[in-house]
């Protein structure tokens, strides 16, 4: 049986030459981010560049009883 997490999330992997990984890890450490967090950030930037707009806000989780699941939503403030 496939879990809800597996249906809604996918894993992305790549192989890097050692020198590229060392440089990337150094960037992550300088920004005080994990490798995973930095990769997600870069993917989101690329997606937003061509498929949307960048949104700053607070990510919050909500439980929807009728669907018996938790969803994440971004709470943003309107400009104005």
Rosetta constraint file for C-alpha pairs under 8 A:
AtomPair CA 2 CA 6 HARMONIC 6.29 0.50
AtomPair CA 2 CA 7 HARMONIC 6.91 0.50
AtomPair CA 3 CA 7 HARMONIC 6.47 0.50
AtomPair CA 4 CA 8 HARMONIC 6.23 0.50
AtomPair CA 5 CA 9 HARMONIC 5.75 0.50
AtomPair CA 6 CA 10 HARMONIC 6.70 0.50
AtomPair CA 16 CA 20 HARMONIC 6.20 0.50
AtomPair CA 16 CA 21 HARMONIC 5.96 0.50
AtomPair CA 17 CA 21 HARMONIC 6.38 0.50
AtomPair CA 18 CA 22 HARMONIC 6.18 0.50
AtomPair CA 19 CA 23 HARMONIC 6.30 0.50
AtomPair CA 20 CA 24 HARMONIC 6.08 0.50
AtomPair CA 21 CA 25 HARMONIC 5.93 0.50
AtomPair CA 22 CA 26 HARMONIC 6.15 0.50
AtomPair CA 23 CA 27 HARMONIC 6.37 0.50
AtomPair CA 24 CA 28 HARMONIC 6.33 0.50
AtomPair CA 24 CA 35 HARMONIC 7.93 0.50
AtomPair CA 25 CA 29 HARMONIC 6.19 0.50
AtomPair CA 25 CA 35 HARMONIC 6.56 0.50
AtomPair CA 26 CA 30 HARMONIC 6.17 0.50
AtomPair CA 27 CA 31 HARMONIC 6.31 0.50
AtomPair CA 28 CA 32 HARMONIC 5.97 0.50
AtomPair CA 28 CA 33 HARMONIC 5.02 0.50
AtomPair CA 28 CA 34 HARMONIC 6.05 0.50
AtomPair CA 28 CA 35 HARMONIC 6.04 0.50
AtomPair CA 28 CA 38 HARMONIC 6.51 0.50
AtomPair CA 29 CA 33 HARMONIC 6.03 0.50
AtomPair CA 29 CA 34 HARMONIC 7.33 0.50
AtomPair CA 33 CA 37 HARMONIC 6.06 0.50
AtomPair CA 33 CA 38 HARMONIC 6.19 0.50
AtomPair CA 34 CA 38 HARMONIC 6.25 0.50
AtomPair CA 35 CA 39 HARMONIC 6.17 0.50
AtomPair CA 36 CA 40 HARMONIC 6.23 0.50
AtomPair CA 37 CA 41 HARMONIC 6.16 0.50
AtomPair CA 38 CA 42 HARMONIC 6.20 0.50
AtomPair CA 39 CA 43 HARMONIC 6.16 0.50
AtomPair CA 40 CA 44 HARMONIC 6.09 0.50
AtomPair CA 41 CA 45 HARMONIC 6.20 0.50
AtomPair CA 42 CA 46 HARMONIC 6.27 0.50
AtomPair CA 43 CA 47 HARMONIC 6.18 0.50
AtomPair CA 44 CA 48 HARMONIC 5.99 0.50
AtomPair CA 45 CA 49 HARMONIC 6.06 0.50
AtomPair CA 45 CA 54 HARMONIC 7.56 0.50
AtomPair CA 46 CA 50 HARMONIC 6.95 0.50
AtomPair CA 47 CA 51 HARMONIC 5.53 0.50
AtomPair CA 47 CA 52 HARMONIC 7.13 0.50
AtomPair CA 48 CA 52 HARMONIC 4.56 0.50
AtomPair CA 48 CA 53 HARMONIC 5.23 0.50
AtomPair CA 48 CA 54 HARMONIC 5.79 0.50
AtomPair CA 49 CA 53 HARMONIC 7.00 0.50
AtomPair CA 49 CA 54 HARMONIC 7.98 0.50
AtomPair CA 55 CA 76 HARMONIC 7.50 0.50
AtomPair CA 56 CA 76 HARMONIC 6.51 0.50
AtomPair CA 57 CA 74 HARMONIC 5.93 0.50
AtomPair CA 57 CA 75 HARMONIC 5.37 0.50
AtomPair CA 57 CA 76 HARMONIC 4.50 0.50
AtomPair CA 57 CA 77 HARMONIC 7.11 0.50
AtomPair CA 58 CA 74 HARMONIC 5.52 0.50
AtomPair CA 58 CA 75 HARMONIC 5.10 0.50
AtomPair CA 58 CA 76 HARMONIC 6.62 0.50
AtomPair CA 59 CA 72 HARMONIC 6.62 0.50
AtomPair CA 59 CA 73 HARMONIC 5.68 0.50
AtomPair CA 59 CA 74 HARMONIC 4.42 0.50
AtomPair CA 59 CA 75 HARMONIC 6.15 0.50
AtomPair CA 60 CA 72 HARMONIC 5.59 0.50
AtomPair CA 60 CA 73 HARMONIC 5.41 0.50
AtomPair CA 60 CA 74 HARMONIC 6.16 0.50
AtomPair CA 60 CA 75 HARMONIC 6.95 0.50
AtomPair CA 61 CA 70 HARMONIC 6.44 0.50
AtomPair CA 61 CA 71 HARMONIC 5.59 0.50
AtomPair CA 61 CA 72 HARMONIC 4.39 0.50
AtomPair CA 61 CA 73 HARMONIC 6.26 0.50
AtomPair CA 62 CA 70 HARMONIC 5.43 0.50
AtomPair CA 62 CA 71 HARMONIC 5.39 0.50
AtomPair CA 62 CA 72 HARMONIC 6.31 0.50
AtomPair CA 62 CA 73 HARMONIC 7.54 0.50
AtomPair CA 63 CA 68 HARMONIC 7.24 0.50
AtomPair CA 63 CA 69 HARMONIC 5.80 0.50
AtomPair CA 63 CA 70 HARMONIC 4.32 0.50
AtomPair CA 63 CA 71 HARMONIC 6.46 0.50
AtomPair CA 64 CA 68 HARMONIC 5.75 0.50
AtomPair CA 64 CA 69 HARMONIC 5.54 0.50
AtomPair CA 64 CA 70 HARMONIC 6.08 0.50
AtomPair CA 64 CA 71 HARMONIC 7.47 0.50
AtomPair CA 65 CA 69 HARMONIC 6.79 0.50
